Amino acid sequence: MGDNSIMEKPVVLVTGFGPFAMHQVNASWVAVQELQRIGLGDDVDVSLVALEIPVEYSTVMERVPALWKQFNPQLVVHVGVSGIAKELTLEQGAHNDGYDKPDIRGLLPPDQCCVNGCHHYISSRIDMTSVCEAVNSSECGVHAVVSNDPGRYLCDFIYYTSLNVNEMRTAFIHVPPLDRPYSARQMAEGIRLAVREMLKQMKLVHSKH
């Protein structure tokens, strides 16, 4: 059936990152794989597509716009790991410039910029404060916070790349390293709740109220 079966339903595309630096097992990809395993819930009529992205600027620049064209997703959620995070961190926006940290190939993006000639900062139209409240009011045991600074590395870079395609349908979530303090299952449960709230904002999941 191939991609045709995927395209019959709205697509939710969720990405995690591959290894880099001290994160030889990247918690973001582990959590995304676990999310794919547990799913978004039987009442969510979408196709969940999970992909691992290398920590490389050039790959993000080439592959992410191509994924938007391939899947025409209703929602894209990029997930990355933060060594300083202790909660699920919902990023509200991303930066276009200031990318002076080399990727795993030792390379920087051209002009240390994501998209030449575009805005310095783009905010997602998804209300991360509401998403945060939904996670924190649940009983999943995971705490969420909202941030406005994804860190000017690949997490920030991939987020801006997708926001530049469609700021209405793009989100980014930082997770802590595995078991500091959350297990892969706990992080996946938190991400699932966050994604469900995002889909409610888009009217793709109906509120039970």
DAVENTA-V544141 format. One record per residue. PSI is psi in radians with two decimals (999 if undefined). BURIAL is 1 if it has 9 or more other C-alpha atoms within 8 Angstrom, else 0. Layout:
# DAVENTA-V544141
psi=PSI burial=BURIAL
psi=PSI burial=BURIAL
This chain:
# DAVENTA-V544141
psi=-0.54 burial=0
psi=-2.60 burial=0
psi=-0.33 burial=0
psi=-0.65 burial=0
psi=-0.60 burial=0
psi=-0.75 burial=1
psi=-0.20 burial=1
psi=-0.45 burial=0
psi=2.76 burial=1
psi=2.45 burial=1
psi=2.32 burial=1
psi=2.02 burial=1
psi=2.14 burial=1
psi=2.23 burial=1
psi=2.61 burial=1
psi=2.95 burial=1
psi=2.72 burial=1
psi=-3.03 burial=1
psi=2.62 burial=1
psi=2.61 burial=1
psi=-2.20 burial=0
psi=-0.17 burial=0
psi=1.19 burial=0
psi=-0.42 burial=0
psi=1.85 burial=0
psi=2.05 burial=1
psi=-0.50 burial=1
psi=-0.77 burial=1
psi=-0.64 burial=1
psi=-0.77 burial=1
psi=-0.68 burial=1
psi=-0.70 burial=1
psi=-0.69 burial=1
psi=-0.66 burial=1
psi=-0.76 burial=1
psi=-0.61 burial=1
psi=-0.74 burial=0
psi=-0.38 burial=0
psi=3.09 burial=0
psi=-0.15 burial=1
psi=2.57 burial=0
psi=-0.39 burial=0
psi=0.01 burial=0
psi=1.84 burial=0
psi=1.20 burial=0
psi=2.87 burial=0
psi=2.13 burial=1
psi=2.07 burial=1
psi=2.17 burial=1
psi=2.29 burial=1
psi=2.52 burial=0
psi=2.34 burial=1
psi=2.26 burial=1
psi=2.67 burial=1
psi=1.21 burial=1
psi=2.19 burial=1
psi=-0.80 burial=1
psi=-0.66 burial=0
psi=-0.73 burial=1
psi=-0.78 burial=1
psi=-0.62 burial=1
psi=-0.77 burial=0
psi=-0.67 burial=0
psi=-0.86 burial=1
psi=-0.59 burial=1
psi=-0.63 burial=0
psi=-0.65 burial=1
psi=-0.72 burial=1
psi=-0.67 burial=0
psi=-0.80 burial=0
psi=-0.29 burial=0
psi=0.98 burial=0
psi=2.57 burial=1
psi=-0.45 burial=0
psi=2.37 burial=1
psi=2.17 burial=1
psi=1.96 burial=1
psi=2.41 burial=1
psi=2.37 burial=1
psi=2.85 burial=1
psi=2.51 burial=1
psi=2.18 burial=1
psi=-0.32 burial=0
psi=-0.12 burial=0
psi=2.47 burial=1
psi=-0.04 burial=0
psi=3.04 burial=1
psi=2.09 burial=1
psi=2.00 burial=1
psi=1.98 burial=1
psi=2.26 burial=1
psi=-0.46 burial=1
psi=-3.09 burial=1
psi=2.76 burial=1
psi=2.63 burial=1
psi=-0.45 burial=1
psi=3.09 burial=1
psi=0.38 burial=0
psi=1.51 burial=1
psi=0.22 burial=0
psi=2.12 burial=0
psi=2.57 burial=0
psi=-2.95 burial=1
psi=-0.23 burial=1
psi=0.03 burial=0
psi=0.33 burial=0
psi=2.72 burial=1
psi=2.75 burial=1
psi=2.73 burial=1
psi=2.27 burial=0
psi=0.33 burial=0
psi=0.67 burial=1
psi=2.68 burial=1
psi=-1.01 burial=1
psi=1.90 burial=0
psi=2.35 burial=0
psi=0.06 burial=0
psi=3.08 burial=0
psi=2.61 burial=0
psi=-0.62 burial=0
psi=2.39 burial=1
psi=2.31 burial=1
psi=2.46 burial=1
psi=2.51 burial=1
psi=-0.14 burial=0
psi=2.30 burial=1
psi=1.71 burial=1
psi=-0.43 burial=1
psi=-0.74 burial=0
psi=-0.69 burial=0
psi=-0.76 burial=1
psi=-0.78 burial=1
psi=-0.66 burial=1
psi=-0.73 burial=1
psi=-0.80 burial=1
psi=-0.38 burial=1
psi=-0.05 burial=0
psi=-3.14 burial=0
psi=0.50 burial=0
psi=-0.25 burial=0
psi=0.09 burial=0
psi=2.33 burial=1
psi=2.47 burial=0
psi=2.64 burial=1
psi=2.86 burial=1
psi=2.43 burial=1
psi=2.71 burial=1
psi=0.22 burial=0
psi=1.69 burial=1
psi=-0.06 burial=1
psi=0.03 burial=0
psi=0.82 burial=1
psi=-2.70 burial=1
psi=-0.51 burial=1
psi=-0.88 burial=1
psi=-0.74 burial=1
psi=-0.82 burial=1
psi=-0.60 burial=1
psi=-0.81 burial=1
psi=-0.70 burial=1
psi=-0.78 burial=1
psi=-0.67 burial=1
psi=-0.61 burial=1
psi=-0.41 burial=0
psi=-0.83 burial=0
psi=1.77 burial=0
psi=-0.18 burial=1
psi=-0.42 burial=0
psi=0.42 burial=1
psi=2.42 burial=1
psi=2.81 burial=1
psi=2.40 burial=1
psi=2.18 burial=1
psi=2.39 burial=1
psi=2.70 burial=1
psi=2.94 burial=1
psi=2.71 burial=1
psi=2.33 burial=1
psi=0.39 burial=0
psi=1.17 burial=0
psi=-0.02 burial=0
psi=2.52 burial=1
psi=2.94 burial=1
psi=-0.72 burial=1
psi=-0.74 burial=1
psi=-0.75 burial=1
psi=-0.71 burial=1
psi=-0.68 burial=1
psi=-0.73 burial=1
psi=-0.74 burial=1
psi=-0.71 burial=1
psi=-0.81 burial=1
psi=-0.73 burial=1
psi=-0.81 burial=1
psi=-0.72 burial=1
psi=-0.71 burial=1
psi=-0.68 burial=1
psi=-0.73 burial=1
psi=-0.57 burial=1
psi=-0.73 burial=1
psi=-0.53 burial=0
psi=0.05 burial=0
psi=0.36 burial=0
psi=-0.27 burial=0
psi=2.27 burial=1
psi=2.34 burial=0
psi=2.56 burial=0
psi=-0.01 burial=0
psi=999 burial=0
